[in-house]
């Protein structure tokens, strides 16, 4: 089974992973010269998520021509709209 991934979202994901990796590997200043520097996974995940969010907004991922949401809206606009008042139908049938 093959899964097709569009190039722009794929590149955004890869860049976000790289940002997270760089933030994780960045050596923080040690608290004491004798202590090894601890890495923070939470900061790396937050940086990767932030990078993905900003790049997605910048490149407009999900807002494309011919997307399913857009086609669905166009189909709804073309369909005739009829309003039915169920309360009126109940009173009409009760009075008949």
N, C-alpha and C positions, 0 to 999 in steps of 0.2 A: 504494500500500500504506500503510495507516495502522497506527501502533503505539500501542496504548493504554497509557498510563502512569497508574498510580494517583496520586491527588492527594498523599497523604502522602509517598511516596518521591520524587515530583517536587519537592515543596517542600523536602525535606531536601537534595536535590541542588542546588537553586538557592541555598539558604542556605549550603551548604558552598562553592559557587563564590564567593559574595559574601564570605565570611570569607577565603578565599584571596586575593581581589582586594584587600581592605582591608589584609591583612597585607603584600601585595606593594607596595602604594602607600604604606604608612606610611614616612615618611622616617626613615631611621636617622641617628643622630648622626654628623656627618662626622668623619673622622679628623683632618683639617686644614681650617681655614676656606677654604682656596683649592681644595680637592679637591671634586668633585661627589659627592653621596651615591650609593653603589652599592646597588642593590636585590638581594635574595636570593630567587631563585625557589624554592630548596629549602625555605626556611622557609614560603613561601606554600603550596606543595603539601602540606607536612606539616601545616600548620594546617587546610587544607581537608579532608584525610583524617581528621584528628582530630575535626573538627566533624562530618563525616559519620558516623564511628563512634559518637560520643557521642549524636548525635540518633537514629541507628538503634536504639541500645540503649534510649534514653529512650522512643521512640514504638513500640518493638516491631515493627519492620518485619520481615516474613517469618514472624511467628508469628501467623497469623490463623486464624479458624475456617473450615474447609473448604479448607485448603491441601492441595496434592497429597500432601505428606508425611504429613499427618494422615489423609487418606482411605486412603492405602496401608497405614498402620499398622492402621487399623480393619479393613481387608479381611484382613490377615494374622492378626489376632486371631480373626476369625470362622471362618477356615478350620481344619478339623481337622488336628491335627498328628500325623503318623505317623513313628515313628523306625524306620529300617531299618539293620540291622547287616550291612554287606556282608561282613564277616569271617565272621559266622555262616552266611551263605548259601553262602559258598565251602566251608566245612567240611561243611555239610549235603550239598551236591552231591558232594563228594569221597567221603563215607562211603556214599552210596547206590549 
